[in-house]
Structures are given as structure tokens and as C-alpha cells.
């Protein structure tokens, strides 16, 4: 009976709405809370402002829209340019005018109207088998070459990472070339697109494929995985090739942030934004997540630098994001995931 | 004994004249109450209809030329395969433990339900790990065969349509097992005795008595498993199987067309309704009721010996080992690596939250489903039947989509109240409902109503309406009939329904993720937070605890309500 009573009391506590306190900043995040905890702790230590994180996925924009002016969200922390554009287009962000952010973050990685800015970037690279692939450079176009027939692996074509890559190819070379490329790549696949990026590295290790598409930070995650040392073997069996490094540059994507349209604590939100955009925080952030800082003055961590030199495609990310819908339709059109 | 009734004899015309006017009023109340509950549960679907109507058909038109035909086929084969495999595993194991005696039968009879505790997303992950190149099975194959690369030998890929059917069948067959076994438990023995008395042999009893008898229960279990498969996105995405649900998400997330996504979701829902309707139509006019409560009757199970006993043991053991053992072993191996990291206090809090939310949801769902089913039993008019059916199909919708249908209207209501309070009293009430855990409970009620309603309805069907009529003749009101006569007979069905909703609510991830406010973290969220960067292994301990917490009620249920006598 006692435990029943306790349960009821707990339930009652849960149903009482959480109210906002001063001296805090509420974060709606696509990023895993654990991943950003050290940074947020540093922020609290420096400013005395407490942080609260709600990890959300699909539906964040719809949720913010529905919450309207009563939304508790102050800032939105997200990965993928499509989502940054999505929150702006959804009308759930506000323009932020900060001289320090403008000075810190290169224009290419900021919204022209000040609605969002990038924090770190990751490149979509090619993982190649050390054993079975001799060459040390490659282009995205090469992946469609029949030379690689039955030797390439990737995750689902509809995953946001691949959608952004296809969109960048549409932006750079037009829809017709992109379709041809996707068809060629599809024909070269060793298996139907499945798993996450890490599973592709595993497939290189197991001999199922020789090349795979993957994000840079997974390399760091696998290499340092003390708990699951088998992943170190996967990573050791492959090398990182930066596609189009000598040409237009490798496709990159962002993690970034925006201020919520109805932020209840706008000053605190701005403080957090400026903190995260600073060189010091960017270096910590980059090191935590194995990504590249966007600031010219901030250096990638030694581990990230060891992947090779990143020459990022300079195409404005807004252009890529605008073509995501077209990219998604194209992936379906060529039956990429079939 | 079983009997076929074409007509429902329990209607008001049997009542005594002087009580008629009073009864009429309570009937109207029942009807109205049922209608309101159905609307309450069906509201998210109505909200999605509104959403769907706001868009044009661009997305669907484009998709119908590309992935839709293929995705429809995939979905069809997935469901067909699931019906066959989950149906066979569930029905065969239920038949074995109900009518035969062999070593370990008592343990099997509850252990066969254990895979119910494993969420599909965890099962997909652990199966892939277990059967992958670096997993124990292929490592053994390589050691035995002397191979080094995956190109040297053939091994079936779990990341495929057959693989998905395999994985899903192994965690969803308990739905079939539970409902078929419950039916055999109440009715099968008498039917068998009657068959034996009439000189039928075992095979004839199986094909001519038990199979037709089990059909409604088999159908219920299979339909629940199918709905679960249709709403799944996590497992299917991981296994690379492109079902229609996958397209619902790509229209929404990648093409930014919420309306198009809602349209496809509703089409899928209509298909589910057709499926359920078709099954009901196929057995129209059939009714199997029990006139006496025969579960107290002694029943001698047929003793199996030698090879037959071994085969029976094997058939019961394999689904348990695969559906529960493989996830347990894989997660256990991961948990071992992390156990020395200490126990996270967040996890303990999450366990409490999960149990509280799931407990409240189970009680509410049970209560509402009971009222709905009873309304259908006493006043089974066509519109009411349809309303009840309609209200419970939310289970076939992906959690995130149904969550949208829940969040939008409630947040609109919150903001409406807030606006009113601000205008008139200068007080802001903020997000009254969406800012609390109540939305989560609502979501669980909506999502899992189908399970509770189906289970309770099946329970009612086993009780002859003659019993109601008899009690009504003695002047009992409908509520007295329900309370004093039906409920005691319904205990196993009610306990099963509550258990299923509780376990499903604990496992629920996608709607929880979308709907929870700041400060509320459930076990599934905790696991998701750890695993979202493709590192489920980090969540090994939490996943094990989740499975454990879901397992305990399964065992309690079997030891109390469904205990063999």
C-alpha cells in the first residue's frame, strides 16, 4: 500500500507543470545531452546560469510551433544544415544581433539574417580499406565509376547526411548529373543501404566492401572506443579519403544553434550562444565530438587533424539545404534504398 | 459448451417492464460515455485528418511513381511473413503447453511470454550484433570453416526483409501466444473432451475443433503484431527495410511535407481498418461462448514421451532462446564492460518515472477499454462498433506521428486557456497540459488502447450473453451485472490487458521522445540518449533493466491470473 501511495504522489508531482526559473537557459537539442554536458558545465561555472537540456528528434519544429509564445525553449542546438534551415523556415527562431558571434563565425556558416550560426563542422568522407584500396585520393564522382562495382557500402539514402551530400551535388553540378551519379553509385553498392556510418566501417573490416561513405567524427569515436575495442580494429582497417580535396572541396555539414522565437530568457540564451561561439569553447566542443571548429583561429584537435587536411566545399550551406527536398525525391526516383 | 448464436439475446427487451425507463437512461449514459471515450482516444487521428487536408497531393503523386509500389510490396510481405511466423510460433507453443504434458512445460508456459519485454528497436540491434561478421555465430562459423573474410562463405544477412520478419516474429509472437493460450485455457479443454467423447482422433480434434475455435484469438494476436510492425520505424530503419512507414518519415523529415506525411499515414490506417474489418467479416455470425466456467474442471493433459516430448521441448525452447536469450546475452556482454562505471542516479530516477507513468496509463487504459467493450457488448450497434474500432487503430501509427496528432490540439488548447487567462485576469497559465507528464499518459492510452480493447473484448466474447440476460431478469442493473458477475470472470483478461499496456508503455520511445517536458526522463529516453550516436552498447545496463522491469509483471501475471490448475 505504501508503495502505491508513493507512486500516486510521484505521478501527481509529474503532472504539475514545470515553471521557468530565472538564472537558467532551456535547450532543445538534437544532440545527445551527455555529449555537450562538459561544455554546459563550463558555461555554468563561468556565468552561474544553469542549463536544462531536452533531447528531441523529429518533430522539434512542430512542437515549438504548437507551444507558441509559451514555449520554454531558449535555444535550439542541432546538427545538420537542413535542420538549421528547418527551424528558421518553421518560424520558431529569432534573429540575433551579436557582434562577437559575427566576428567569430565565418559568414559562410551563418544565416544571412542572423537566425542561426554554425558551431562545428563534419565532413562526409570516404572510408577506404587499407588492405584493398591503394589510392590515397578520390572524388565523389569516382564512386559512380563501374571500377567499384559491388565494392561500396553506405547507410540509407534517405538519411539526412546522405540527403545533404546529394543536395550538394545537385547544387554543384545540376540535377541531371546528380541523378546519373546516384544511379552509378547505386549500381556499385555491395549491399542494400543499411545500418549507421559505423556499421559501414565494420563492413570494410569484415571484407563486405572496400569503400564506404561516412562522417569524420565516427573515425574518432571508433578509434578511442576503449569499451568496445573491436571498433578500434574496424577503424584500423580503413583510411580516410577526403573526396574532391583537390577540386571543389569535400562536402561538409554543420552543427549549430539558434535562439527560439519566444525565448523566456533571451539574455541567458545570448550568453550561451556567445560562449559556445568563442574560440575556447569551440576547441573543447570540437575535441568532445571529434569535429572541426569553424573559427579560423581555433585548431582541430590532434586526433581530428590526424584524419588528414580538410578542404571544405565553399558552397553556401543555405543553397545545399534548399535542395534537400529535391535530393530526397531523387533518392526515391532511382530506387537507391531498394 | 460452445454454441453458435446468431442473435444477441441480452438486449433490453428481456428486462422487466417496471425497470425499463430507468434502464433506458443508463443505457444512453453507457452509449454516450463510450462515444466520448472513443472520441477522446480518436482525437489524435482526427487531428491528423485535419493536417492531411491542409496539404495537396504532390508528395503522394510523386512517390506513387517511385518508392510507393515497392514499399507497399515490402510492407505486404513483411506483414504476411509476420502473420505466418509469429502466428505459427504463438499458436503451436500455446497448443503444446495447453494440452500436453512434457518436461519443463510449466516453465515454458510463462517463459514463452518473455520476449514481450524486449523492445523491437533493441531486438533489431542485438540480433544484428549477434549474427554480424564479428558476432559470436559468424566467428564460430569462421573458426570451424577456417575462413577469414566474409567473401569466403555465405551467411544470411539479418539486415533484409526476411531478417526483419525473423526478428519481429520472435518478439511479437507472444501476442499470439497469449491470446490463443487464454482461449484454450478457458474453452479448449471442454471442446477436446467433447471431441474425444464423440470419437475424434487427435488430428481431427486439432483441425476440426481447436483451429476453428482458436481463430478469433489467433486473428487478434496476429493483428496486434501486425499493427506493432506497421508502427515501427526504429527497427526497420536499422534493418534497412523500406516499409511504407519509412516513406511517411522521409516525406515529413526530408521533404518537409507534414500534410503529405499525414495523408500516407492515414491511408495506411485505412488499410489496417480494412484488414480488421475483413477478418471480422470472414467469421461473421460465429460466436463461441462458454455457458459455464469450466476452468475449474479437472483436465488431464496428454503425456508426451520420448521423441515427441523432445520435439515439444525444442519447439518451446527455440522461440524463448532466440526472442529473449539473444538480446539478453548480447546486452549482458555489453553491460559487463560498463558495470564498473557506477550506477547512474539518473537511471534510478528514470526507472521510477517509467513505472509511475506506465502504471497510471495501464489503469486508465484498462478502465476506458472496459467501458468501451462493455458498451459494445450491451448495445452493439454498428456505429458504436465502428467508433470503437476507429478509436483504437492509433496503435498502427508510428509513435512520432500520433504524438504530433496529440501535441498540436493539446498545445492549442493550452495556448487558448493561457490567452484567455492573460486577457481577463492578467495571469499566464503557460502550457498547462503539454508542460506536464499528462501528455505522455494520454499518448500511452491512445497508442495502446487497441491492445487493451482487443484483449478485453476477447474476454467478454468467451462469456455467454445468457449470463447477462439471466442476471437482468432478476432485476440487476447493467452496472451490477458488470460488477458482480462479469468482472470476476474477466480477471485473467483484465490482468493481461493491464500487463500488456504497462509493458508497452515502458518500452514506448518515439512518442515519449517527442512529447515529454523538461525534467521527465523515462528508461526508454535514457537508453535513447545514450544510444543516439549509434552506441547502443553504452546503454546495455539500462536496456537490461528495462527488460527486467517489463519481465517482472509478466511473471506475476502468469503466477496469479493465468496459473494452470
Boltz contact constraints between the chains, C-beta under 6 A:
constraints:
  - contact:
      token1: [A, 7]
      token2: [B, 356]
      max_distance: 6.0
  - contact:
      token1: [A, 7]
      token2: [B, 359]
      max_distance: 6.0
  - contact:
      token1: [A, 10]
      token2: [B, 356]
      max_distance: 6.0
  - contact:
      token1: [A, 11]
      token2: [B, 356]
      max_distance: 6.0
  - contact:
      token1: [A, 11]
      token2: [B, 360]
      max_distance: 6.0
  - contact:
      token1: [A, 14]
      token2: [B, 437]
      max_distance: 6.0
  - contact:
      token1: [A, 15]
      token2: [B, 436]
      max_distance: 6.0
  - contact:
      token1: [A, 15]
      token2: [B, 437]
      max_distance: 6.0
  - contact:
      token1: [A, 15]
      token2: [B, 438]
      max_distance: 6.0
  - contact:
      token1: [A, 17]
      token2: [B, 435]
      max_distance: 6.0
  - contact:
      token1: [A, 17]
      token2: [B, 436]
      max_distance: 6.0
  - contact:
      token1: [A, 18]
      token2: [B, 435]
      max_distance: 6.0
  - contact:
      token1: [A, 18]
      token2: [B, 517]
      max_distance: 6.0
  - contact:
      token1: [A, 18]
      token2: [B, 518]
      max_distance: 6.0
  - contact:
      token1: [A, 18]
      token2: [B, 519]
      max_distance: 6.0
  - contact:
      token1: [A, 32]
      token2: [B, 529]
      max_distance: 6.0
  - contact:
      token1: [A, 32]
      token2: [B, 532]
      max_distance: 6.0
  - contact:
      token1: [A, 32]
      token2: [B, 533]
      max_distance: 6.0
  - contact:
      token1: [A, 33]
      token2: [B, 529]
      max_distance: 6.0
  - contact:
      token1: [A, 52]
      token2: [B, 518]
      max_distance: 6.0
  - contact:
      token1: [A, 54]
      token2: [B, 518]
      max_distance: 6.0
  - contact:
      token1: [A, 55]
      token2: [B, 529]
      max_distance: 6.0
  - contact:
      token1: [A, 57]
      token2: [B, 513]
      max_distance: 6.0
  - contact:
      token1: [A, 58]
      token2: [B, 253]
      max_distance: 6.0
  - contact:
      token1: [A, 58]
      token2: [B, 400]
      max_distance: 6.0
  - contact:
      token1: [A, 59]
      token2: [B, 400]
      max_distance: 6.0
  - contact:
      token1: [A, 59]
      token2: [B, 404]
      max_distance: 6.0
  - contact:
      token1: [A, 59]
      token2: [B, 514]
      max_distance: 6.0
  - contact:
      token1: [A, 62]
      token2: [B, 404]
      max_distance: 6.0
  - contact:
      token1: [A, 66]
      token2: [B, 407]
      max_distance: 6.0
  - contact:
      token1: [A, 66]
      token2: [B, 408]
      max_distance: 6.0
  - contact:
      token1: [A, 66]
      token2: [B, 411]
      max_distance: 6.0
  - contact:
      token1: [A, 67]
      token2: [B, 411]
      max_distance: 6.0
  - contact:
      token1: [A, 68]
      token2: [B, 415]
      max_distance: 6.0
  - contact:
      token1: [A, 70]
      token2: [B, 418]
      max_distance: 6.0
  - contact:
      token1: [A, 70]
      token2: [B, 430]
      max_distance: 6.0
  - contact:
      token1: [A, 70]
      token2: [B, 431]
      max_distance: 6.0
  - contact:
      token1: [A, 158]
      token2: [B, 250]
      max_distance: 6.0
  - contact:
      token1: [A, 163]
      token2: [B, 254]
      max_distance: 6.0
  - contact:
      token1: [A, 192]
      token2: [B, 240]
      max_distance: 6.0
  - contact:
      token1: [A, 194]
      token2: [B, 159]
      max_distance: 6.0
  - contact:
      token1: [A, 194]
      token2: [B, 240]
      max_distance: 6.0
  - contact:
      token1: [A, 196]
      token2: [B, 534]
      max_distance: 6.0
  - contact:
      token1: [A, 198]
      token2: [B, 534]
      max_distance: 6.0
  - contact:
      token1: [A, 206]
      token2: [B, 133]
      max_distance: 6.0
  - contact:
      token1: [A, 206]
      token2: [B, 150]
      max_distance: 6.0
  - contact:
      token1: [A, 207]
      token2: [B, 149]
      max_distance: 6.0
  - contact:
      token1: [A, 207]
      token2: [B, 150]
      max_distance: 6.0
  - contact:
      token1: [A, 207]
      token2: [B, 151]
      max_distance: 6.0
  - contact:
      token1: [A, 208]
      token2: [B, 150]
      max_distance: 6.0
  - contact:
      token1: [A, 227]
      token2: [B, 337]
      max_distance: 6.0
  - contact:
      token1: [A, 228]
      token2: [B, 537]
      max_distance: 6.0
  - contact:
      token1: [A, 230]
      token2: [B, 134]
      max_distance: 6.0
  - contact:
      token1: [A, 325]
      token2: [B, 255]
      max_distance: 6.0
  - contact:
      token1: [A, 328]
      token2: [B, 250]
      max_distance: 6.0
  - contact:
      token1: [A, 328]
      token2: [B, 254]
      max_distance: 6.0
  - contact:
      token1: [A, 328]
      token2: [B, 255]
      max_distance: 6.0
  - contact:
      token1: [A, 332]
      token2: [B, 66]
      max_distance: 6.0
  - contact:
      token1: [A, 332]
      token2: [B, 67]
      max_distance: 6.0
  - contact:
      token1: [A, 333]
      token2: [B, 66]
      max_distance: 6.0
  - contact:
      token1: [A, 337]
      token2: [B, 242]
      max_distance: 6.0
  - contact:
      token1: [A, 338]
      token2: [B, 70]
      max_distance: 6.0
